[in-house]
Amino acid sequence: MTRSPDLAPPSAGSGGVPAGMRAVVAESWYRSAAAGLDAEARLAPITLGGDLLADYRAAHPLAQVFPLLDDVLGRAARDCDAVMAVADAAGQLLWVCGESGVLRRAETIGFVEGSNWDERLAGTNAPGMALRLGEPVMVRGAEHFREAVRPWSCAASPIHDPATGALLGVLDVTGGDEIVVPQTMAMVRAAARMAESELMRIALVPDRAPAATDARGLTVALQALGRDELLLTVHDGRGPASTVRCSRRHSELLVLLASAPGGLAGDELATLLYEEDAGRSTLRVEMNRLRALLGEDLLGSRPYRLTAGISADWLEVEALLAAGDLRRAVQAFRGPLLPRSTAPGVRAVADRVQESLRHAVLASRDADVMSGWTRSAWGADDYEMWTAQRAVLAVGSPMRPLVDGQLARLDRDLGL
């Protein structure tokens, strides 16, 4: 790259581009200055906030591989007092993961979920440059355009759609001077390629079954695996489907009703919903609120029930298990069902689905299927699964060192 001849050098602190700066970084400084960015600006702007962020990232393609990235790279970032971040193709940070103390320090420069690190908005930085150049980038402390960011260093690699080549986003590790080593860049690049491979594998799995349709053409699809708040999609056959992110209580009610297609009497539903006796009147209030959200067409009473064709991601996992399709069941399991719920009935459903799947994986004696479990956030500390996986691996398998290392880690953590 060459500097545009009609672009004046930026003013950064006491002067322009420092002498000896790498050409590729200097070009980023010029782009940041041309965008009118103040080098003394402390925070990156928030362009995706509140409820919009949660819904947007839940629907983003990289949500499918975030648990894998967090397990593979996020764990390593935490171990070296760094943070891992995943941004979309516009530079908006969708996930930022790390130890609480490091996350608090990152907040002082606006490195938070929903902030935008396009270099024209946040100045020279690795995620922004990787998106601009379409290649892995490392930016060392003093190379950052904004003064506030100079105590940090970062390494980032773009992630592309393996089928179309379209840019999906960028994977980043941000920390102190200790991450400025070749191994960090290699690790970030490898994790990004792993995400692309996983996206390709997911794309090759046959499409999930569509939501069932009732006689009126109403369909309801529920997504609650790996989510604290359920996503409800309704299609009436007359126009585009509408998707709503439900409150935690409504999420619990919908899980319970979808899991009991014959319906539930008020006393039964209250027992499944509340840890303590809350009374029928409290339940009626909640059901009236849910009816106002869904409409009379979707929620019946006496007994309480959903009155439309229903599909749900946890029911799909159970159906795949019943059909003997274990690989697709593991792929469809995006995490524990409503993991923060304390409703007794929800916990019973969640435990049933997860334990049924786990036992099937253990019984399979299939190293690849077991690997799909242990590389997940919820299976990473499953000692029994790691042990079973090791038992079925050939002595010369390239997976043996990884499995042995994870068992050694768990031995240390558990004091064994």
C-alpha positions in Angstrom: 0.0 0.0 0.0 1.0 3.6 -0.6 -0.1 6.7 1.1 -2.6 8.9 -0.8 -0.6 12.0 -1.8 -3.4 14.4 -1.0 -3.9 13.2 2.6 -2.2 15.3 5.3 -0.5 13.4 8.1 -2.8 12.8 11.1 -2.3 14.6 14.4 -1.8 12.0 17.1 -0.9 13.4 20.5 2.2 15.6 19.9 2.7 14.8 16.2 2.0 12.7 13.1 2.9 9.1 12.3 5.9 8.1 14.4 9.1 7.5 12.6 9.8 3.8 11.7 6.2 2.7 11.8 5.3 -0.2 9.6 3.8 1.0 6.3 0.7 -1.1 6.7 0.0 0.5 10.1 0.8 4.0 8.9 -1.8 3.6 6.1 -4.3 2.8 8.8 -3.4 5.9 10.7 -4.0 8.0 7.6 -7.4 6.3 7.1 -8.3 7.0 10.8 -7.2 10.7 10.5 -9.1 11.1 7.2 -12.3 9.9 8.9 -11.9 12.8 11.4 -11.1 10.6 14.4 -9.6 12.3 17.4 -6.5 10.5 18.7 -7.3 11.6 22.2 -10.8 10.0 22.1 -11.0 7.6 24.9 -13.9 5.2 24.0 -14.9 3.4 20.9 -18.5 4.2 19.9 -21.4 1.9 20.8 -23.4 1.0 17.6 -25.2 -2.0 18.8 -26.8 -1.7 22.2 -29.3 -3.2 24.6 -31.9 -5.7 23.4 -30.8 -5.1 19.8 -27.4 -6.6 20.5 -28.8 -9.8 22.0 -31.2 -10.5 19.2 -28.6 -9.5 16.5 -25.9 -11.8 17.7 -28.3 -14.7 18.4 -29.2 -14.6 14.7 -25.6 -14.1 13.4 -23.9 -17.0 11.6 -21.0 -16.8 14.0 -23.3 -17.7 16.9 -23.1 -21.3 15.7 -19.3 -21.4 16.3 -18.9 -19.1 19.2 -19.0 -21.9 21.9 -16.2 -23.6 19.9 -14.1 -20.4 19.7 -14.6 -19.6 23.4 -13.5 -23.2 24.3 -10.5 -23.2 22.0 -9.2 -19.6 22.1 -11.2 -18.0 25.0 -9.7 -20.3 27.5 -6.1 -19.6 26.3 -6.9 -15.8 26.4 -8.1 -16.0 30.0 -4.9 -17.9 31.0 -2.7 -15.0 29.8 -4.8 -12.1 31.2 -6.1 -11.2 27.7 -9.6 -11.1 26.2 -11.1 -12.8 23.2 -13.5 -10.9 21.0 -15.7 -11.8 18.0 -16.9 -9.0 15.8 -19.2 -8.9 12.8 -18.1 -7.7 9.3 -18.9 -4.1 10.3 -16.5 -4.2 13.2 -19.2 -4.4 16.0 -18.1 -6.5 18.9 -20.6 -9.3 19.5 -18.8 -11.2 22.2 -16.0 -10.1 24.5 -14.8 -12.8 26.9 -12.2 -12.8 29.7 -11.5 -12.7 33.4 -13.5 -10.0 35.2 -10.5 -7.8 36.1 -9.3 -7.7 32.5 -12.7 -7.0 31.2 -13.0 -4.0 33.5 -9.8 -2.6 32.2 -10.9 -3.2 28.6 -14.1 -1.2 29.4 -11.9 1.9 30.0 -11.1 2.0 26.2 -14.6 1.0 25.1 -13.7 -2.6 24.3 -17.1 -3.9 25.1 -19.9 -5.9 23.5 -21.8 -3.6 21.1 -18.9 -1.2 20.5 -17.6 -0.7 16.9 -13.9 -1.1 16.1 -13.9 -0.2 12.5 -10.6 1.7 12.2 -12.5 4.8 10.9 -14.5 4.8 14.2 -12.0 3.4 16.7 -8.6 4.2 15.1 -5.9 1.8 14.1 -6.5 -1.6 15.8 -6.1 -5.3 14.8 -9.8 -6.2 14.4 -10.5 -3.1 12.2 -7.4 -3.6 10.1 -8.1 -7.3 9.6 -11.6 -6.5 8.3 -10.2 -3.7 6.1 -7.3 -5.8 4.6 -9.0 -9.3 4.7 -6.0 -10.9 6.3 -4.6 -11.6 9.8 -3.0 -8.6 11.6 -1.2 -7.9 14.8 -1.0 -4.3 16.2 1.5 -3.6 19.0 0.8 -1.1 21.7 2.3 2.1 20.3 1.0 1.4 16.8 -2.6 2.2 17.9 -3.9 5.5 16.7 -5.8 6.4 19.9 -3.5 7.1 22.9 -5.8 5.4 25.3 -5.4 2.1 23.5 -1.6 2.1 23.4 -1.1 0.1 26.6 -2.8 -2.8 24.7 -1.7 -5.1 21.9 -4.0 -7.2 19.7 -4.0 -9.9 17.1 -7.0 -10.6 14.8 -7.9 -12.8 11.9 -11.0 -12.5 9.6 -13.6 -15.3 9.4 -15.2 -16.1 6.0 -18.3 -18.0 5.0 -16.7 -21.3 3.7 -19.3 -21.7 1.1 -19.5 -18.2 -0.4 -16.3 -16.6 0.7 -18.2 -13.7 2.2 -16.7 -12.0 5.2 -18.6 -12.9 8.3 -16.5 -11.1 10.9 -13.2 -11.2 12.8 -11.7 -13.1 15.7 -9.4 -11.1 18.1 -7.2 -11.5 21.1 -6.4 -8.3 23.0 -4.0 -8.1 26.0 -0.7 -6.7 27.2 2.9 -7.0 25.9 2.9 -10.8 26.6 0.7 -11.5 23.6 3.2 -9.9 21.2 4.7 -13.3 20.1 4.3 -15.3 16.9 2.4 -18.0 18.8 -0.5 -15.7 19.5 -1.0 -14.9 15.8 -0.7 -18.5 14.9 -3.3 -19.5 17.5 -5.8 -16.8 16.4 -5.4 -17.8 12.7 -5.9 -21.5 13.6 -9.0 -20.8 15.6 -10.5 -18.8 12.8 -9.8 -21.6 10.3 -11.3 -24.0 12.8 -14.5 -21.9 12.9 -14.7 -21.9 9.1 -14.3 -25.7 9.1 -17.1 -26.0 11.7 -19.4 -23.7 9.6 -18.8 -25.9 6.6 -19.6 -29.0 8.6 -22.8 -27.5 9.9 -23.7 -26.5 6.3 -23.3 -30.1 5.2 -25.8 -31.4 7.8 -29.3 -31.7 6.3 -31.6 -28.9 7.2 -33.6 -29.2 10.4 -37.2 -30.2 10.2 -39.5 -27.1 9.7 -42.1 -26.2 12.4 -45.2 -28.3 12.3 -48.3 -26.5 10.8 -51.8 -26.7 12.2 -55.0 -26.6 10.2 -55.0 -22.8 10.3 -51.5 -22.6 8.9 -50.1 -21.3 12.2 -46.5 -22.4 13.0 -44.5 -21.7 16.1 -40.7 -22.4 16.4 -39.0 -22.2 19.7 -35.2 -21.9 20.4 -34.1 -22.2 24.0 -30.9 -24.3 23.8 -27.8 -22.3 25.0 -30.0 -19.2 25.6 -31.2 -17.6 28.8 -34.2 -16.1 27.0 -36.2 -18.1 24.4 -36.6 -17.0 20.8 -40.2 -17.4 19.5 -40.9 -17.3 15.8 -44.5 -17.3 14.6 -45.6 -17.7 11.0 -49.3 -17.4 10.0 -48.8 -18.2 6.3 -49.9 -14.8 5.2 -46.6 -12.8 5.5 -43.1 -12.8 6.9 -42.4 -14.7 10.1 -42.0 -12.6 13.2 -39.4 -13.4 15.9 -39.7 -12.2 19.5 -37.2 -12.6 22.3 -39.2 -13.6 25.4 -38.7 -12.6 29.0 -37.2 -15.2 31.3 -40.6 -16.1 32.8 -42.4 -16.3 29.4 -39.5 -18.5 28.2 -40.0 -20.9 31.1 -43.8 -21.1 30.4 -43.2 -21.8 26.7 -40.7 -24.5 27.4 -43.1 -26.2 29.8 -46.1 -25.9 27.5 -44.2 -27.1 24.4 -42.9 -30.1 26.4 -46.5 -31.1 27.4 -48.5 -31.1 24.1 -51.6 -32.4 25.9 -51.6 -29.3 28.1 -51.2 -28.6 31.8 -53.8 -27.8 34.5 -53.1 -24.6 36.5 -51.9 -26.5 39.6 -49.6 -28.6 37.5 -48.1 -25.6 35.7 -47.6 -23.7 38.9 -45.8 -26.6 40.5 -43.5 -26.9 37.5 -42.9 -23.1 37.3 -42.3 -21.9 40.9 -39.8 -23.1 43.4 -42.2 -22.1 46.2 -46.0 -22.0 46.3 -46.9 -18.8 44.4 -50.6 -19.5 44.1 -53.0 -19.7 41.1 -53.5 -15.9 41.0 -49.8 -15.3 40.3 -49.9 -17.9 37.5 -53.0 -16.3 36.0 -51.3 -12.9 35.9 -48.3 -14.5 34.0 -50.6 -16.4 31.6 -52.6 -13.2 30.8 -49.3 -11.5 30.0 -48.2 -14.4 27.8 -51.6 -14.4 26.0 -51.3 -10.7 25.3 -47.9 -11.4 23.7 -49.0 -14.5 21.7 -52.7 -13.7 21.0 -55.8 -15.8 21.6 -55.0 -18.0 18.5 -51.8 -19.5 20.1 -52.6 -20.0 23.7 -55.5 -22.1 25.0 -56.8 -22.7 28.6 -58.4 -25.4 30.6 -55.9 -26.9 30.3 -53.2 -24.3 29.4 -51.7 -25.3 26.0 -50.1 -24.0 22.8 -52.7 -24.3 20.0 -50.5 -24.2 16.9 -48.0 -26.4 15.1 -44.9 -26.4 17.2 -41.2 -27.2 16.8 -38.5 -26.7 19.4 -34.8 -27.1 19.3 -34.7 -29.3 22.4 -37.5 -31.5 21.1 -35.5 -31.9 17.9 -32.5 -33.2 19.8 -34.7 -35.7 21.5 -36.3 -36.7 18.2 -32.9 -37.2 16.6 -31.8 -39.3 19.6 -34.9 -41.5 19.3 -34.2 -41.9 15.6 -30.6 -43.0 16.3 -29.1 -40.0 14.6 -26.5 -39.2 17.3 -24.2 -37.0 15.1 -27.0 -34.7 14.2 -28.3 -34.7 17.7 -24.9 -33.5 19.0 -24.8 -30.8 16.2 -28.3 -29.6 17.1 -27.5 -29.3 20.8 -26.4 -25.7 21.1 -26.0 -25.7 24.9 -28.0 -26.3 28.0 -31.7 -25.3 27.9 -32.4 -22.0 29.6 -29.3 -22.5 31.8 -30.2 -19.8 34.4 -33.7 -20.9 35.0 -34.5 -22.3 38.4 -38.1 -23.4 37.6 -38.3 -27.1 38.7 -40.1 -28.2 35.5 -37.6 -26.5 33.2 -34.6 -27.9 35.1 -36.2 -31.4 34.8 -36.5 -31.0 31.0 -33.1 -29.5 30.6 -31.4 -32.3 32.7 -33.4 -34.9 30.7 -32.3 -33.6 27.3 -28.6 -33.1 28.3 -28.2 -36.3 30.2 -29.9 -38.4 27.5 -27.5 -36.9 24.9 -24.5 -37.3 27.1 -25.2 -40.9 27.9 -25.7 -41.7 24.2 -22.4 -40.0 23.3 -20.6 -42.0 26.0 -22.2 -45.3 24.9 -21.3 -44.6 21.2 -17.6 -45.2 21.7 -17.1 -42.9 18.7 -14.1 -40.6 19.2 -15.3 -38.0 16.7 -18.7 -37.7 18.4 -17.1 -37.5 21.9 -14.8 -34.8 20.5 -17.8 -32.8 19.6 -18.9 -32.9 23.2 -15.6 -32.2 24.9 -14.7 -29.2 22.7 -18.0 -27.5 23.8 -18.2 -25.0 26.7 -20.5 -27.4 28.6 -18.4 -30.5 28.0 -14.9 -29.2 28.4 -14.7 -30.3 32.0 -16.4 -33.6 31.6 -13.7 -35.9 33.0 -15.6 -39.1 32.3 -16.1 -38.1 28.6 -12.4 -37.2 28.2 -11.4 -40.6 29.8 -13.8 -42.5 27.5 -12.5 -40.6 24.5 -8.9 -41.5 25.3 -9.9 -45.1 25.7 -11.1 -45.4 22.1 -8.2 -43.4 20.5 -5.5 -45.3 18.7 -2.1 -45.0 20.4 -0.7 -43.0 17.5 -3.7 -40.7 17.1 -2.9 -37.0 16.8 -5.7 -36.4 19.2 -4.0 -38.3 22.0 -1.7 -35.3 23.2 -4.7 -33.0 23.3 -6.8 -35.5 25.3 -3.9 -36.3 27.6 -3.3 -32.6 28.2 -6.9 -31.9 29.1 -7.0 -34.9 31.5 -3.9 -33.5 33.1 -5.5 -30.1 33.5 -8.6 -31.6 35.1 -6.4 -33.7 37.4 -4.7 -30.5 38.6 -8.0 -28.6 38.9 -9.6 -31.4 40.8 -6.6 -32.1 43.0 -6.3 -35.7 41.7 
